[in-house]
Amino acid sequence: MTEPNAYKRPTLGTPWAQSGRQPRIAIVGAGMSGIAAVVKLQKAGYTDVTVYEKTEKVGGTWRENTYPGLSCDVPSRWYSFYFALKADWAHRYSYGADIQAYLEQVATDFNVTEKVIFNTAVAELTYDAPCWHLVTSDGTQEIFDVVISATGILHQPNYPDINGLDRFRGACFHTARWDHSTKLKGQRVGIIGTGSTACQIVGAITDQVSEMHVFQRTPHWLSPLPQIAYSLGWNRLLSAFPFMQRLAYHYYCKLMVNTFSAATVGNKFMQRIINRTCVKNLKDNVPDPSLRARLTPTYDATCKRLIFCSDFYPAISRSNARLITDGIAQVEAEGIRTVDGKLHELDTLILATGFNAAAFILPARVTGEDGADLETQWDGAPRAHRAVALPGFPNFWMVEGPTGPVGNLSLIAISEHQMDYIVGMLDHMKTEGLAAIAAKQSAYDNYNAAMREAIKNTTWATGGCTSWYFDKSGVPNLYPWNPLQYLKSMHNPDYSEYHLVK
Ligand code: NAP
Protein backbone atom coordinates (compact mmCIF):
# COMPACT_ATOMS: atom_id res chain seq x y z
CA MET A 1 0.00 0.00 0.00
CA THR A 2 1.29 3.48 -0.85
CA GLU A 3 1.89 5.71 2.17
CA PRO A 4 -0.20 8.93 1.99
CA ASN A 5 2.83 11.23 1.93
CA ALA A 6 5.18 9.00 -0.07
CA TYR A 7 7.05 10.83 -2.82
CA LYS A 8 5.42 10.18 -6.17
CA ARG A 9 7.74 10.65 -9.11
CA PRO A 10 6.38 12.44 -12.16
CA THR A 11 5.40 10.17 -15.05
CA LEU A 12 5.13 10.53 -18.80
CA GLY A 13 1.37 9.89 -18.61
CA THR A 14 -0.24 7.02 -20.47
CA PRO A 15 2.36 4.41 -21.52
CA TRP A 16 3.72 5.25 -24.96
CA ALA A 17 2.51 2.05 -26.60
CA GLN A 18 -1.05 2.79 -25.49
CA SER A 19 -1.11 6.49 -26.34
CA GLY A 20 0.35 6.42 -29.84
CA ARG A 21 3.23 8.74 -28.92
CA GLN A 22 6.90 8.00 -29.56
CA PRO A 23 8.69 6.23 -26.70
CA ARG A 24 11.28 8.42 -24.98
CA ILE A 25 14.45 6.37 -25.19
CA ALA A 26 17.69 6.99 -23.29
CA ILE A 27 20.91 5.38 -24.49
CA VAL A 28 23.89 5.27 -22.15
CA GLY A 29 27.14 5.59 -24.09
CA ALA A 30 28.09 6.82 -27.58
CA GLY A 31 30.58 4.14 -28.51
CA MET A 32 30.06 1.82 -31.43
CA SER A 33 27.08 0.07 -29.76
CA GLY A 34 25.47 3.42 -28.87
CA ILE A 35 25.87 4.51 -32.49
CA ALA A 36 24.38 1.22 -33.73
CA ALA A 37 21.50 1.68 -31.27
CA VAL A 38 20.56 5.15 -32.54
CA VAL A 39 20.76 4.16 -36.20
CA LYS A 40 18.73 0.97 -35.75
CA LEU A 41 16.09 2.81 -33.70
CA GLN A 42 15.85 5.62 -36.24
CA LYS A 43 15.51 3.17 -39.12
CA ALA A 44 12.63 1.50 -37.24
CA GLY A 45 10.92 4.89 -36.72
CA TYR A 46 11.93 5.49 -33.08
CA THR A 47 13.26 9.01 -33.14
CA ASP A 48 12.81 10.38 -29.60
CA VAL A 49 16.26 9.27 -28.57
CA THR A 50 18.78 10.88 -26.20
CA VAL A 51 22.31 9.56 -25.83
CA TYR A 52 24.32 10.31 -22.69
CA GLU A 53 28.06 10.24 -23.28
CA LYS A 54 30.46 10.78 -20.39
CA THR A 55 33.21 12.28 -22.58
CA GLU A 56 33.42 14.90 -25.30
CA LYS A 57 33.37 12.56 -28.32
CA VAL A 58 31.73 9.47 -29.78
CA GLY A 59 33.83 6.35 -30.28
CA GLY A 60 33.97 4.55 -26.91
CA THR A 61 36.93 2.23 -26.68
CA TRP A 62 38.42 3.63 -29.91
CA ARG A 63 38.28 7.17 -28.52
CA GLU A 64 39.65 6.09 -25.16
CA ASN A 65 42.54 3.94 -26.35
CA THR A 66 45.24 5.89 -28.17
CA TYR A 67 48.32 3.85 -27.35
CA PRO A 68 51.08 3.27 -29.95
CA GLY A 69 50.38 0.24 -32.17
CA LEU A 70 46.63 0.30 -31.43
CA SER A 71 44.85 -1.77 -34.03
CA CYS A 72 41.92 -4.14 -34.33
CA ASP A 73 42.60 -7.82 -34.87
CA VAL A 74 39.14 -8.38 -36.33
CA PRO A 75 39.15 -7.84 -40.13
CA SER A 76 37.99 -4.34 -41.12
CA ARG A 77 35.54 -5.60 -43.72
CA TRP A 78 33.66 -7.33 -40.90
CA TYR A 79 34.46 -4.84 -38.15
CA SER A 80 32.07 -2.37 -39.82
CA PHE A 81 28.42 -1.54 -39.51
CA TYR A 82 26.46 -3.58 -42.05
CA PHE A 83 24.40 -0.45 -42.72
CA ALA A 84 27.57 1.58 -43.38
CA LEU A 85 30.09 -0.69 -45.06
CA LYS A 86 33.24 1.10 -46.10
CA ALA A 87 34.91 0.36 -49.41
CA ASP A 88 38.11 2.24 -48.68
CA TRP A 89 39.47 0.70 -45.50
CA ALA A 90 43.23 1.22 -45.69
CA HIS A 91 44.18 -2.14 -44.18
CA ARG A 92 42.80 -5.63 -43.68
CA TYR A 93 43.15 -4.95 -39.92
CA SER A 94 42.44 -1.32 -39.17
CA TYR A 95 44.51 0.92 -36.95
CA GLY A 96 42.77 2.60 -34.03
CA ALA A 97 42.73 6.10 -35.52
CA ASP A 98 41.07 4.82 -38.73
CA ILE A 99 38.32 3.10 -36.72
CA GLN A 100 37.77 6.20 -34.60
CA ALA A 101 37.50 8.34 -37.77
CA TYR A 102 35.02 5.82 -39.22
CA LEU A 103 32.85 5.88 -36.09
CA GLU A 104 32.81 9.67 -36.06
CA GLN A 105 31.88 9.70 -39.75
CA VAL A 106 29.04 7.22 -39.29
CA ALA A 107 27.76 9.19 -36.28
CA THR A 108 27.67 12.32 -38.46
CA ASP A 109 26.24 10.67 -41.59
CA PHE A 110 23.41 8.96 -39.68
CA ASN A 111 22.52 11.98 -37.52
CA VAL A 112 23.65 10.29 -34.31
CA THR A 113 25.89 13.11 -33.05
CA GLU A 114 22.97 15.52 -32.73
CA LYS A 115 21.26 13.10 -30.33
CA VAL A 116 24.21 13.01 -27.94
CA ILE A 117 24.57 14.99 -24.73
CA PHE A 118 28.34 15.04 -24.30
CA ASN A 119 30.39 15.27 -21.10
CA THR A 120 27.43 13.90 -19.16
CA ALA A 121 27.61 10.61 -17.31
CA VAL A 122 24.52 8.77 -16.13
CA ALA A 123 24.72 8.44 -12.35
CA GLU A 124 21.38 6.86 -11.47
CA LEU A 125 18.55 5.01 -13.17
CA THR A 126 15.44 4.16 -11.18
CA TYR A 127 12.40 2.29 -12.43
CA ASP A 128 9.07 3.60 -11.21
CA ALA A 129 6.52 1.78 -13.35
CA PRO A 130 6.19 2.39 -16.20
CA CYS A 131 9.03 4.96 -16.46
CA TRP A 132 12.75 5.15 -15.91
CA HIS A 133 14.03 8.15 -13.95
CA LEU A 134 17.51 9.16 -14.97
CA VAL A 135 19.88 11.37 -13.00
CA THR A 136 23.09 12.60 -14.60
CA SER A 137 26.35 13.27 -12.79
CA ASP A 138 25.51 17.00 -12.72
CA GLY A 139 22.15 16.28 -11.05
CA THR A 140 19.89 16.81 -14.07
CA GLN A 141 16.78 14.62 -13.94
CA GLU A 142 14.89 13.21 -16.91
CA ILE A 143 12.14 10.65 -17.46
CA PHE A 144 12.23 7.94 -20.14
CA ASP A 145 10.06 5.06 -21.23
CA VAL A 146 12.99 2.90 -22.22
CA VAL A 147 16.68 2.72 -21.34
CA ILE A 148 19.35 1.04 -23.45
CA SER A 149 22.74 0.52 -21.84
CA ALA A 150 25.49 0.72 -24.46
CA THR A 151 28.42 1.28 -22.15
CA GLY A 152 30.75 -1.37 -23.57
CA ILE A 153 32.50 -4.13 -21.66
CA LEU A 154 36.10 -3.11 -21.09
CA HIS A 155 36.07 0.53 -20.07
CA GLN A 156 37.18 0.62 -16.45
CA PRO A 157 40.98 0.25 -16.23
CA ASN A 158 42.22 -2.46 -13.90
CA TYR A 159 44.99 -0.91 -11.82
CA PRO A 160 47.13 -3.68 -10.35
CA ASP A 161 47.29 -3.95 -6.60
CA ILE A 162 51.09 -3.80 -6.45
CA ASN A 163 52.86 -2.48 -3.41
CA GLY A 164 54.59 0.88 -3.96
CA LEU A 165 53.02 1.74 -7.32
CA ASP A 166 52.46 5.32 -6.13
CA ARG A 167 56.15 5.66 -5.17
CA PHE A 168 57.44 5.34 -8.74
CA ARG A 169 59.05 8.66 -9.65
CA GLY A 170 58.76 8.42 -13.45
CA ALA A 171 55.63 8.59 -15.57
CA CYS A 172 53.22 5.75 -14.85
CA PHE A 173 49.93 5.29 -16.66
CA HIS A 174 47.38 2.69 -17.77
CA THR A 175 47.25 1.87 -21.49
CA ALA A 176 43.72 3.30 -21.76
CA ARG A 177 44.96 6.59 -20.24
CA TRP A 178 48.00 7.01 -22.45
CA ASP A 179 50.12 10.01 -21.51
CA HIS A 180 51.17 11.44 -24.86
CA SER A 181 53.35 14.05 -23.15
CA THR A 182 55.73 11.32 -21.97
CA LYS A 183 58.75 10.92 -24.19
CA LEU A 184 59.60 7.27 -24.84
CA LYS A 185 62.47 7.65 -27.29
CA GLY A 186 65.73 6.58 -25.69
CA GLN A 187 64.03 5.86 -22.34
CA ARG A 188 63.99 2.74 -20.16
CA VAL A 189 60.40 1.63 -20.37
CA GLY A 190 58.66 -1.07 -18.34
CA ILE A 191 55.32 -2.63 -19.17
CA ILE A 192 53.30 -4.87 -16.86
CA GLY A 193 51.17 -7.43 -18.70
CA THR A 194 51.43 -9.40 -21.93
CA GLY A 195 47.82 -9.37 -23.22
CA SER A 196 46.63 -8.08 -26.61
CA THR A 197 47.26 -4.48 -25.64
CA ALA A 198 50.78 -5.02 -24.30
CA CYS A 199 51.78 -7.05 -27.37
CA GLN A 200 50.71 -4.24 -29.70
CA ILE A 201 52.57 -1.63 -27.64
CA VAL A 202 55.77 -3.67 -27.28
CA GLY A 203 55.66 -4.37 -31.03
CA ALA A 204 55.31 -0.65 -31.76
CA ILE A 205 57.81 1.01 -29.41
CA THR A 206 60.68 -1.38 -28.68
CA ASP A 207 62.80 -0.10 -31.56
CA GLN A 208 62.53 3.46 -30.21
CA VAL A 209 63.26 2.98 -26.53
CA SER A 210 66.67 2.33 -25.01
CA GLU A 211 65.43 -0.61 -22.89
CA MET A 212 62.09 -2.41 -23.02
CA HIS A 213 61.31 -4.37 -19.84
CA VAL A 214 58.28 -6.64 -20.23
CA PHE A 215 56.88 -8.04 -16.96
CA GLN A 216 55.05 -11.23 -17.78
CA ARG A 217 52.90 -13.02 -15.20
CA THR A 218 51.55 -15.67 -17.59
CA PRO A 219 52.71 -16.29 -21.17
CA HIS A 220 50.03 -15.82 -23.86
CA TRP A 221 49.64 -17.61 -27.19
CA LEU A 222 50.01 -15.46 -30.28
CA SER A 223 48.78 -16.13 -33.78
CA PRO A 224 50.33 -14.15 -36.65
CA LEU A 225 48.28 -11.21 -37.92
CA PRO A 226 48.16 -11.40 -41.74
CA GLN A 227 48.09 -7.63 -42.21
CA ILE A 228 47.94 -6.15 -45.71
CA ALA A 229 47.37 -2.63 -47.04
CA TYR A 230 44.45 -2.55 -49.48
CA SER A 231 45.34 -1.18 -52.91
CA LEU A 232 43.49 1.76 -54.39
CA GLY A 233 42.36 -0.43 -57.29
CA TRP A 234 40.87 -3.07 -55.00
CA ASN A 235 39.03 -0.51 -52.93
CA ARG A 236 37.70 1.20 -56.08
CA LEU A 237 36.38 -2.14 -57.25
CA LEU A 238 34.55 -2.61 -53.94
CA SER A 239 33.22 0.89 -54.17
CA ALA A 240 31.90 0.28 -57.69
CA PHE A 241 30.31 -3.03 -56.71
CA PRO A 242 28.86 -2.70 -53.19
CA PHE A 243 27.71 -6.33 -53.22
CA MET A 244 31.42 -7.23 -52.98
CA GLN A 245 31.59 -5.33 -49.67
CA ARG A 246 28.72 -7.43 -48.37
CA LEU A 247 30.40 -10.56 -49.70
CA ALA A 248 33.64 -9.66 -47.90
CA TYR A 249 31.68 -8.96 -44.68
CA HIS A 250 30.06 -12.40 -44.74
CA TYR A 251 33.29 -14.09 -45.79
CA TYR A 252 35.20 -12.77 -42.77
CA CYS A 253 32.27 -13.48 -40.45
CA LYS A 254 32.15 -17.13 -41.57
CA LEU A 255 35.93 -17.42 -41.46
CA MET A 256 36.20 -16.22 -37.85
CA VAL A 257 33.15 -18.12 -36.64
CA ASN A 258 34.16 -21.39 -38.29
CA THR A 259 37.74 -21.25 -37.10
CA PHE A 260 38.42 -19.35 -33.87
CA SER A 261 34.91 -19.45 -32.43
CA ALA A 262 34.46 -23.10 -33.37
CA ALA A 263 37.69 -23.94 -31.56
CA THR A 264 36.55 -22.28 -28.34
CA VAL A 265 33.20 -24.07 -28.20
CA GLY A 266 34.44 -27.61 -28.71
CA ASN A 267 35.76 -28.14 -32.27
CA LYS A 268 38.85 -30.24 -31.45
CA PHE A 269 40.14 -30.20 -35.03
CA MET A 270 40.19 -26.39 -35.09
CA GLN A 271 41.74 -26.35 -31.62
CA ARG A 272 44.61 -28.52 -32.88
CA ILE A 273 45.15 -26.32 -35.95
CA ILE A 274 45.22 -23.15 -33.86
CA ASN A 275 47.52 -24.70 -31.26
CA ARG A 276 49.92 -25.78 -34.01
CA THR A 277 49.78 -22.36 -35.71
CA CYS A 278 50.69 -20.66 -32.43
CA VAL A 279 53.52 -23.09 -31.64
CA LYS A 280 54.93 -22.59 -35.14
CA ASN A 281 54.58 -18.82 -34.85
CA LEU A 282 56.61 -18.86 -31.64
CA LYS A 283 59.25 -21.18 -33.09
CA ASP A 284 59.62 -19.23 -36.34
CA ASN A 285 59.88 -15.82 -34.70
CA VAL A 286 61.77 -16.36 -31.45
CA PRO A 287 65.17 -17.87 -32.31
CA ASP A 288 66.50 -17.96 -28.71
CA PRO A 289 65.36 -21.28 -27.17
CA SER A 290 65.54 -19.99 -23.60
CA LEU A 291 63.39 -16.95 -24.40
CA ARG A 292 61.05 -19.21 -26.35
CA ALA A 293 60.66 -21.50 -23.36
CA ARG A 294 59.71 -18.57 -21.13
CA LEU A 295 57.18 -17.39 -23.70
CA THR A 296 55.53 -20.80 -24.00
CA PRO A 297 52.16 -21.11 -22.28
CA THR A 298 51.04 -24.34 -20.66
CA TYR A 299 47.38 -24.01 -21.64
CA ASP A 300 45.39 -24.36 -24.88
CA ALA A 301 45.81 -21.58 -27.42
CA THR A 302 42.14 -20.56 -27.40
CA CYS A 303 41.72 -20.62 -23.61
CA LYS A 304 42.53 -16.96 -23.06
CA ARG A 305 41.48 -14.41 -25.64
CA LEU A 306 43.79 -15.35 -28.54
CA ILE A 307 46.22 -12.59 -29.46
CA PHE A 308 46.79 -11.79 -33.13
CA CYS A 309 50.05 -9.92 -33.40
CA SER A 310 53.05 -10.31 -35.69
CA ASP A 311 55.21 -7.61 -34.10
CA PHE A 312 55.60 -8.84 -30.52
CA TYR A 313 57.96 -11.80 -31.01
CA PRO A 314 60.44 -9.88 -33.20
CA ALA A 315 60.32 -7.00 -30.69
CA ILE A 316 60.87 -9.12 -27.57
CA SER A 317 63.76 -10.85 -29.39
CA ARG A 318 65.61 -7.54 -29.86
CA SER A 319 68.79 -6.95 -27.88
CA ASN A 320 67.25 -4.00 -25.97
CA ALA A 321 64.24 -6.06 -24.80
CA ARG A 322 64.07 -8.05 -21.55
CA LEU A 323 61.34 -10.50 -20.66
CA ILE A 324 61.00 -10.62 -16.89
CA THR A 325 59.15 -13.65 -15.60
CA ASP A 326 60.06 -13.40 -11.91
CA GLY A 327 57.10 -12.08 -9.97
CA ILE A 328 56.87 -8.40 -9.03
CA ALA A 329 57.70 -7.87 -5.35
CA GLN A 330 57.11 -4.12 -5.31
CA VAL A 331 57.44 -0.89 -7.22
CA GLU A 332 60.09 1.53 -5.96
CA ALA A 333 60.97 5.09 -6.91
CA GLU A 334 63.57 3.88 -9.44
CA GLY A 335 61.72 0.94 -10.92
CA ILE A 336 60.36 -2.53 -10.23
CA ARG A 337 61.90 -4.97 -7.77
CA THR A 338 61.16 -8.61 -8.57
CA VAL A 339 60.93 -11.44 -6.05
CA ASP A 340 64.51 -12.52 -6.84
CA GLY A 341 65.59 -9.19 -5.27
CA LYS A 342 66.64 -7.57 -8.56
CA LEU A 343 65.76 -3.91 -9.23
CA HIS A 344 64.77 -3.18 -12.84
CA GLU A 345 65.45 0.52 -13.24
CA LEU A 346 62.90 2.38 -15.34
CA ASP A 347 62.04 5.89 -16.53
CA THR A 348 58.44 5.08 -17.50
CA LEU A 349 56.04 2.39 -16.36
CA ILE A 350 53.07 1.30 -18.49
CA LEU A 351 50.23 -0.67 -16.93
CA ALA A 352 48.85 -3.01 -19.60
CA THR A 353 46.86 -4.81 -16.94
CA GLY A 354 43.47 -4.92 -18.63
CA PHE A 355 40.06 -3.88 -17.42
CA ASN A 356 37.37 -4.60 -14.88
CA ALA A 357 35.19 -6.84 -17.03
CA ALA A 358 32.33 -7.01 -14.50
CA ALA A 359 31.34 -3.34 -14.73
CA PHE A 360 29.15 -2.90 -17.81
CA ILE A 361 26.81 -0.02 -16.83
CA LEU A 362 28.18 0.15 -13.27
CA PRO A 363 29.10 2.29 -11.35
CA ALA A 364 25.84 3.97 -12.37
CA ARG A 365 23.28 3.03 -9.74
CA VAL A 366 20.52 1.04 -11.45
CA THR A 367 17.41 0.27 -9.43
CA GLY A 368 14.69 -1.95 -10.87
CA GLU A 369 11.32 -3.12 -9.56
CA ASP A 370 10.85 -3.31 -5.79
CA GLY A 371 14.13 -1.46 -5.21
CA ALA A 372 16.29 -4.23 -6.77
CA ASP A 373 19.85 -2.93 -7.01
CA LEU A 374 21.76 -4.14 -10.08
CA GLU A 375 25.19 -4.08 -8.48
CA THR A 376 23.97 -6.13 -5.51
CA GLN A 377 22.16 -8.52 -7.82
CA TRP A 378 25.23 -9.09 -10.01
CA ASP A 379 27.65 -9.19 -7.06
CA GLY A 380 30.72 -9.33 -9.33
CA ALA A 381 29.22 -12.03 -11.57
CA PRO A 382 27.08 -10.16 -14.11
CA ARG A 383 24.47 -12.21 -15.91
CA ALA A 384 21.62 -11.40 -18.29
CA HIS A 385 18.89 -13.07 -20.25
CA ARG A 386 20.27 -13.62 -23.76
CA ALA A 387 22.87 -10.96 -22.88
CA VAL A 388 20.30 -8.17 -23.30
CA ALA A 389 17.57 -8.30 -20.65
CA LEU A 390 17.15 -8.68 -16.88
CA PRO A 391 14.25 -9.90 -14.75
CA GLY A 392 12.99 -7.10 -12.53
CA PHE A 393 14.31 -4.40 -14.86
CA PRO A 394 11.44 -3.75 -17.33
CA ASN A 395 12.01 -1.76 -20.51
CA PHE A 396 15.76 -1.86 -19.85
CA TRP A 397 18.07 -3.50 -22.35
CA MET A 398 21.78 -3.91 -22.73
CA VAL A 399 23.90 -3.96 -25.87
CA GLU A 400 27.13 -5.90 -25.29
CA GLY A 401 25.76 -7.00 -21.94
CA PRO A 402 27.01 -9.98 -19.88
CA THR A 403 27.32 -13.46 -21.44
CA GLY A 404 27.29 -12.23 -25.01
CA PRO A 405 29.47 -13.89 -27.63
CA VAL A 406 32.66 -11.85 -27.49
CA GLY A 407 35.97 -13.67 -28.08
CA ASN A 408 37.61 -12.93 -31.43
CA LEU A 409 34.38 -11.68 -33.01
CA SER A 410 33.18 -8.40 -34.43
CA LEU A 411 31.47 -6.67 -31.53
CA ILE A 412 29.96 -4.28 -34.07
CA ALA A 413 28.10 -7.20 -35.68
CA ILE A 414 26.92 -8.45 -32.28
CA SER A 415 25.64 -4.98 -31.29
CA GLU A 416 23.68 -4.68 -34.51
CA HIS A 417 21.97 -8.04 -34.00
CA GLN A 418 21.19 -7.22 -30.37
CA MET A 419 19.63 -3.97 -31.49
CA ASP A 420 17.44 -5.89 -33.95
CA TYR A 421 16.20 -7.91 -30.96
CA ILE A 422 15.54 -4.77 -28.92
CA VAL A 423 13.74 -3.09 -31.81
CA GLY A 424 11.65 -6.28 -32.12
CA MET A 425 10.67 -5.89 -28.44
CA LEU A 426 9.69 -2.26 -28.97
CA ASP A 427 7.61 -3.18 -32.04
CA HIS A 428 5.92 -5.89 -29.99
CA MET A 429 5.14 -3.39 -27.23
CA LYS A 430 3.63 -1.09 -29.82
CA THR A 431 1.44 -3.67 -31.54
CA GLU A 432 0.29 -5.20 -28.24
CA GLY A 433 -0.12 -1.86 -26.41
CA LEU A 434 2.20 -2.97 -23.61
CA ALA A 435 3.25 -0.78 -20.72
CA ALA A 436 6.25 -2.94 -19.87
CA ILE A 437 8.25 -5.95 -20.92
CA ALA A 438 10.76 -7.76 -18.70
CA ALA A 439 12.48 -11.14 -18.75
CA LYS A 440 10.80 -13.77 -16.59
CA GLN A 441 12.93 -14.93 -13.68
CA SER A 442 12.36 -18.54 -14.77
CA ALA A 443 13.52 -17.84 -18.34
CA TYR A 444 16.63 -16.06 -17.03
CA ASP A 445 17.38 -18.90 -14.59
CA ASN A 446 16.91 -21.59 -17.24
CA TYR A 447 19.01 -19.74 -19.79
CA ASN A 448 21.85 -19.13 -17.36
CA ALA A 449 21.70 -22.69 -15.99
CA ALA A 450 22.01 -24.02 -19.55
CA MET A 451 24.94 -21.67 -20.19
CA ARG A 452 26.66 -22.74 -16.99
CA GLU A 453 26.36 -26.36 -18.06
CA ALA A 454 27.50 -25.74 -21.64
CA ILE A 455 30.46 -23.55 -20.66
CA LYS A 456 32.05 -26.62 -19.04
CA ASN A 457 32.70 -27.98 -22.54
CA THR A 458 34.39 -24.85 -23.85
CA THR A 459 38.11 -24.28 -24.06
CA TRP A 460 37.69 -21.20 -21.79
CA ALA A 461 36.82 -23.60 -18.97
CA THR A 462 38.82 -26.70 -19.94
CA GLY A 463 41.89 -25.07 -21.48
CA GLY A 464 43.82 -24.70 -18.23
CA CYS A 465 44.03 -20.89 -17.92
CA THR A 466 42.49 -17.96 -16.12
CA SER A 467 41.50 -14.75 -17.87
CA TRP A 468 39.21 -11.75 -17.71
CA TYR A 469 36.51 -14.06 -19.09
CA PHE A 470 36.10 -15.52 -15.58
CA ASP A 471 33.91 -13.59 -13.17
CA LYS A 472 33.78 -13.65 -9.39
CA SER A 473 31.78 -16.90 -9.43
CA GLY A 474 34.70 -18.61 -11.20
CA VAL A 475 32.77 -19.22 -14.43
CA PRO A 476 33.69 -17.75 -17.84
CA ASN A 477 31.17 -15.04 -18.64
CA LEU A 478 30.70 -15.89 -22.32
CA TYR A 479 28.25 -17.41 -24.76
CA PRO A 480 29.17 -21.11 -24.87
CA TRP A 481 27.57 -22.13 -28.18
CA ASN A 482 28.16 -21.27 -31.82
CA PRO A 483 27.85 -17.47 -32.10
CA LEU A 484 25.76 -17.79 -35.29
CA GLN A 485 23.12 -19.52 -33.15
CA TYR A 486 23.15 -16.46 -30.90
CA LEU A 487 22.85 -14.03 -33.81
CA LYS A 488 19.93 -16.07 -35.17
CA SER A 489 18.20 -16.00 -31.77
CA MET A 490 18.36 -12.20 -31.86
CA HIS A 491 15.92 -12.27 -34.78
CA ASN A 492 13.38 -14.58 -33.19
CA PRO A 493 12.38 -13.21 -29.77
CA ASP A 494 10.41 -15.77 -27.81
CA TYR A 495 7.88 -13.67 -25.92
CA SER A 496 6.96 -16.58 -23.65
CA GLU A 497 10.28 -15.76 -21.93
CA TYR A 498 8.96 -12.31 -21.00
CA HIS A 499 6.37 -10.77 -18.71
CA LEU A 500 4.20 -8.67 -20.98
CA VAL A 501 2.45 -6.01 -18.91
CA LYS A 502 -0.60 -4.20 -20.30
P1 NAP B 1 44.20 -8.48 -20.65
O1 NAP B 1 44.02 -9.37 -21.81
O2 NAP B 1 43.30 -8.64 -19.48
O3 NAP B 1 45.71 -8.63 -20.19
C1 NAP B 1 46.16 -8.07 -18.98
C2 NAP B 1 47.59 -8.46 -18.76
O4 NAP B 1 48.04 -7.89 -17.55
C3 NAP B 1 47.78 -9.97 -18.63
O5 NAP B 1 49.01 -10.32 -19.17
C4 NAP B 1 47.75 -10.17 -17.11
O6 NAP B 1 48.43 -11.32 -16.69
C5 NAP B 1 48.50 -8.92 -16.68
N1 NAP B 1 48.21 -8.53 -15.32
C6 NAP B 1 47.01 -8.11 -14.81
N2 NAP B 1 47.15 -7.80 -13.51
C7 NAP B 1 48.44 -8.02 -13.19
C8 NAP B 1 49.20 -7.90 -12.00
N3 NAP B 1 48.64 -7.49 -10.84
N4 NAP B 1 50.51 -8.23 -12.03
C9 NAP B 1 51.08 -8.66 -13.17
N5 NAP B 1 50.43 -8.79 -14.33
C10 NAP B 1 49.12 -8.48 -14.34
O7 NAP B 1 44.11 -6.91 -21.06
P2 NAP B 1 44.39 -6.22 -22.46
O8 NAP B 1 45.66 -6.69 -23.05
O9 NAP B 1 44.22 -4.77 -22.24
O10 NAP B 1 43.25 -6.76 -23.37
C11 NAP B 1 41.92 -6.77 -22.89
C12 NAP B 1 41.01 -7.17 -24.01
O11 NAP B 1 40.85 -6.06 -24.88
C13 NAP B 1 41.48 -8.29 -24.91
O12 NAP B 1 41.27 -9.56 -24.38
C14 NAP B 1 40.66 -8.02 -26.12
O13 NAP B 1 39.37 -8.54 -25.96
C15 NAP B 1 40.62 -6.52 -26.15
N6 NAP B 1 41.63 -6.01 -27.07
C16 NAP B 1 41.40 -6.21 -28.37
C17 NAP B 1 42.29 -5.75 -29.27
C18 NAP B 1 41.97 -5.98 -30.70
O14 NAP B 1 42.86 -5.92 -31.50
N7 NAP B 1 40.72 -6.26 -31.07
C19 NAP B 1 43.44 -5.08 -28.88
C20 NAP B 1 43.66 -4.88 -27.54
C21 NAP B 1 42.73 -5.35 -26.64
P3 NAP B 1 47.67 -12.75 -16.62
O15 NAP B 1 47.55 -13.23 -18.02
O16 NAP B 1 48.54 -13.57 -15.75
O17 NAP B 1 46.33 -12.47 -15.99
Residues whose N, C-alpha, C, O or C-beta is under 5 A from the ligand:
A	BS01	NAP	S71 C72 D73 V74 P160 D161 I192 G193 T194 G195 S196 T197 A198 R217 T218 R305 A352 T353 G354 F355 W468
